[in-house]
Amino acid sequence: METTIHAYLSYLRVERGLAHNTMLAYARDLQRFVKFLRKRQKERMEDVTREDIVDFLSGLYKEKMDSRSVARYLVSLRGLYKFAMMEEMVRVDPTENLESPKIRSSLPTYLRVDEIDKLLEAPNLATPIGLRDRAMLEVLYSTGLRVSELLSLRISDIDMRTGCVRCIGKGDKERLVPIGRKAITSVEQYLEHGRPKFARPLSPAPHHQALFLTRIGRRLSRVGIWKILHDYGVRLGLRGRLTPHKLRHSFATHLLEGGADLRSVQLMLGHADISTTQIYTHVVEERLKQIYKAHHPRA
């Protein structure tokens, strides 16, 4: 089983070119399945039955996992067995004809414009940390980047003159995203007065040109950014948990509310399929309904 999983992950990386974070998610899902099988004293893929798969997925539900996450586990297992069948490692696919969990669609949560203003004013610009946080928040809201894209930004990826950010998205696809004047100003202030306080001459090569650094001169991590945003959200009493993706949702929603066309928003977000972007039109429609009900005398 372990050997097959390793071969499958190599196939996804080399042949399919999946993003690093997607690869990590597949690996975590499959390792969890391996642990489940070990409890049943099953080490070989051909020993796994349809009932084993069903019991594994049922156990995830019992652990209060939502249907979207359970569906992702099933996708991971289907991919593994499809690969194993293709390579003639197994003769029977136990995931065949298994129904995917029904996923209840939920609208993305986002911040109102006044909440965004409140958030962007929160960092203390008298400190290097505050300058970094303001620049980071401005870039996230101004561009709608994913957290992985923000983490990979180098100083040279922001063209101050043309007002564009070069980023590498899912599947290592490169795109250019416009960035606002206020975000550029915040980045310039951070580069001049904040980042030099963190930069270390002897830092490992990957950190030399990273835009956003920690206090000790390392590239900010995913966990670090999530913690920074969470702390600001709690301090300001914002609705719900503040995450990088909530700022991405806010970026897209506010653009559409302002009259931007769906295709342009799709390109800026880096969505391969416009149907992924269409969820934001539902957000805007729901917002308009709320405004109508609140203000129309005959609502």
C-alpha positions in Angstrom: 0.0 0.0 0.0 2.7 2.5 1.0 4.7 1.8 -2.2 1.6 2.3 -4.4 0.8 5.6 -2.6 4.3 6.8 -3.1 4.2 5.9 -6.8 0.8 7.6 -7.1 2.0 10.8 -5.6 5.0 10.9 -7.9 2.6 10.4 -10.8 0.5 13.4 -9.6 3.6 15.6 -9.3 5.4 14.6 -12.5 2.6 13.7 -14.9 -0.3 15.8 -13.7 1.7 18.7 -12.3 -0.5 19.2 -9.3 0.2 22.1 -6.9 2.3 21.4 -3.8 -0.5 22.1 -1.4 -2.9 19.8 -3.3 -0.2 17.0 -3.2 0.1 17.5 0.6 -3.7 17.1 1.0 -3.8 13.9 -1.0 -0.8 12.5 1.0 -2.6 13.3 4.3 -5.8 11.7 3.2 -4.2 8.5 2.0 -2.0 8.2 5.1 -5.1 8.4 7.3 -6.6 5.6 5.2 -3.5 3.5 5.7 -3.7 3.9 9.5 -7.4 2.8 9.3 -6.5 -0.3 7.3 -3.7 -1.2 9.7 -6.2 -1.5 12.5 -8.0 -4.0 10.4 -4.6 -5.8 9.7 -4.8 -5.1 6.0 -1.6 -4.1 4.3 -2.2 -4.8 0.6 -4.5 -2.8 -1.7 -6.1 -5.9 -3.2 -7.3 -6.9 0.3 -9.4 -3.7 0.6 -13.1 -4.2 0.0 -16.0 -1.8 -0.7 -17.1 -2.3 2.9 -13.7 -1.0 4.1 -14.1 2.2 2.1 -17.6 2.7 3.3 -16.6 2.1 7.0 -13.7 4.5 6.6 -15.9 7.3 5.2 -18.6 6.6 7.9 -15.9 7.0 10.6 -15.1 10.4 9.2 -18.7 11.5 9.6 -18.8 10.1 13.2 -15.8 12.4 13.9 -18.1 15.3 12.9 -16.3 15.9 9.6 -18.4 17.9 7.1 -19.5 16.4 3.8 -17.2 18.5 1.7 -14.1 17.1 3.5 -15.4 13.5 3.3 -16.0 14.0 -0.4 -12.3 15.0 -0.7 -11.2 11.8 1.0 -13.3 9.8 -1.5 -11.7 11.7 -4.4 -8.2 10.8 -3.0 -9.1 7.2 -2.8 -10.7 7.1 -6.2 -7.6 8.6 -7.7 -5.4 6.1 -6.0 -7.3 3.1 -7.2 -7.7 4.5 -10.7 -3.9 4.8 -10.9 -3.5 1.3 -9.4 -5.9 -0.1 -12.0 -4.1 1.7 -14.8 -0.7 0.3 -13.6 -2.3 -3.2 -13.2 -1.5 -3.2 -9.5 -5.1 -4.3 -8.6 -7.8 -6.0 -10.6 -10.8 -4.6 -8.7 -11.6 -1.0 -7.8 -13.5 -1.0 -4.4 -14.4 2.7 -4.9 -16.3 2.0 -8.1 -20.0 3.0 -8.0 -19.7 4.6 -4.5 -21.8 7.8 -4.4 -20.1 11.0 -3.5 -21.5 12.7 -0.3 -24.1 15.4 -1.1 -22.4 18.7 -0.5 -24.6 21.5 0.7 -23.5 24.7 -1.1 -22.8 27.6 1.1 -22.0 31.1 0.1 -18.6 32.6 0.8 -18.4 34.8 3.8 -16.8 38.2 3.3 -16.2 41.5 5.1 -18.2 44.7 4.5 -16.3 47.7 3.2 -16.4 49.4 6.6 -14.9 46.3 8.2 -12.1 46.2 5.6 -11.4 49.9 6.4 -11.3 49.1 10.1 -8.9 46.1 9.5 -6.5 48.1 7.3 -6.2 50.8 9.9 -5.5 48.4 12.7 -1.7 47.8 12.3 0.6 50.1 14.2 2.7 51.9 11.5 5.2 53.1 14.1 6.6 49.5 14.2 8.2 47.3 11.6 5.7 44.6 12.4 2.8 47.0 11.8 4.3 48.2 8.5 4.6 44.6 7.4 1.1 43.7 8.5 -0.5 46.7 6.8 1.4 46.0 3.5 0.3 42.3 3.7 -3.4 43.1 4.4 -3.4 45.7 1.6 -1.9 43.3 -0.9 -4.3 40.5 0.0 -7.4 42.8 -0.3 -6.1 44.7 -3.3 -5.2 41.6 -5.4 -7.4 38.7 -4.0 -4.3 36.4 -3.9 -4.5 33.0 -2.3 -2.4 32.6 0.8 0.1 30.3 -1.0 0.5 33.0 -3.7 1.1 35.7 -1.1 3.7 33.5 0.6 5.7 33.0 -2.6 5.9 36.7 -3.5 9.3 38.1 -4.0 10.2 41.8 -3.9 10.7 41.8 -7.7 7.2 40.3 -8.3 5.5 43.7 -7.6 6.0 46.2 -10.4 5.4 49.6 -8.6 5.5 51.5 -11.9 2.9 49.5 -13.8 0.8 48.6 -10.7 0.9 44.8 -11.3 1.7 41.7 -9.3 3.2 38.6 -10.8 2.2 35.5 -9.0 2.3 31.7 -9.4 -1.1 30.1 -8.9 -2.4 26.6 -8.9 -0.7 24.2 -11.2 2.3 26.6 -11.4 0.3 28.9 -13.7 1.6 32.4 -13.8 -0.7 35.4 -14.0 -0.5 39.2 -13.6 -2.9 40.9 -11.2 -3.5 44.6 -10.8 -2.6 46.2 -7.5 -4.0 49.4 -6.1 -2.2 52.6 -5.4 -2.8 52.4 -1.6 -1.4 48.9 -1.5 1.7 49.9 -3.5 2.3 52.8 -1.0 2.0 50.4 1.9 4.5 48.0 0.3 6.9 50.9 -0.4 6.8 52.0 3.2 7.3 48.5 4.4 10.3 47.9 2.1 11.9 51.2 3.2 11.2 51.2 7.0 10.0 47.7 8.0 11.6 44.9 6.0 15.3 46.0 6.6 14.7 45.4 10.3 13.9 41.8 9.6 16.3 40.9 6.8 19.4 38.9 7.7 22.5 38.8 5.4 23.1 35.1 6.1 19.5 33.9 5.7 19.1 30.8 3.5 18.7 31.6 -0.2 14.9 31.1 -0.4 14.4 33.9 2.1 16.6 36.5 0.5 14.1 38.0 -1.9 10.9 37.0 0.0 8.6 40.0 0.3 7.1 39.2 3.7 9.4 38.1 6.4 9.2 37.1 10.1 11.1 38.9 12.9 14.1 36.6 12.3 14.3 37.1 8.6 12.5 34.0 7.4 9.7 33.9 4.8 6.3 34.1 6.5 4.6 30.7 6.8 1.0 29.8 6.1 0.4 29.2 9.8 2.1 32.6 10.6 -0.2 34.5 8.3 -3.3 32.7 9.6 -2.3 33.6 13.2 -1.7 37.2 12.3 -5.1 37.6 10.7 -6.9 35.7 13.4 -5.4 38.0 16.1 -6.5 41.1 14.2 -10.0 39.7 13.8 -10.3 38.9 17.5 -8.9 42.3 18.5 -11.3 44.2 16.2 -14.3 42.0 17.0 -14.9 41.1 13.4 -17.7 38.7 12.5 -16.5 35.1 12.2 -12.9 33.9 11.9 -10.7 36.2 9.8 -8.8 34.2 7.2 -6.8 35.0 4.1 -9.6 33.4 2.0 -12.2 35.7 3.6 -10.2 38.6 2.3 -10.1 36.9 -1.1 -13.9 36.5 -1.0 -14.2 40.2 0.0 -12.0 41.3 -2.9 -14.2 39.4 -5.4 -17.5 40.4 -3.9 -16.7 44.1 -3.7 -15.5 44.1 -7.3 -18.8 42.6 -8.5 -20.8 44.9 -6.3 -18.9 47.8 -7.9 -19.8 46.7 -11.4 -16.9 44.5 -12.5 -17.6 41.8 -15.1 -17.4 38.2 -14.1 -14.8 37.3 -16.7 -12.4 40.0 -15.4 -12.8 38.8 -11.8 -12.2 35.2 -12.9 -8.9 36.2 -14.5 -7.8 38.1 -11.4 -8.7 35.3 -9.1 -6.9 32.7 -11.3 -9.9 30.4 -11.6 -9.6 27.9 -14.4 -13.4 27.6 -14.8 -15.8 30.6 -14.7 -18.3 28.4 -12.8 -16.1 28.7 -9.8 -16.3 32.5 -10.0 -20.1 32.5 -10.4 -20.5 31.7 -6.7 -19.8 35.4 -6.1 -22.7 36.5 -8.2 -24.9 34.6 -5.8 -23.3 36.5 -2.9 -24.1 39.8 -4.6 -27.6 38.8 -5.4 -28.2 37.8 -1.8 -26.8 41.1 -0.7 -29.2 43.0 -3.0 -32.1 41.0 -1.6 -31.1 42.0 1.9 -30.9 45.6 0.9 -34.3 45.4 -0.8 -36.0 43.8 2.2 -34.4 46.3 4.6 -35.4 49.5 2.7 -38.3 48.9 0.3 -41.7 49.8 1.9 -43.4 46.9 0.3 -40.7 44.3 0.8 
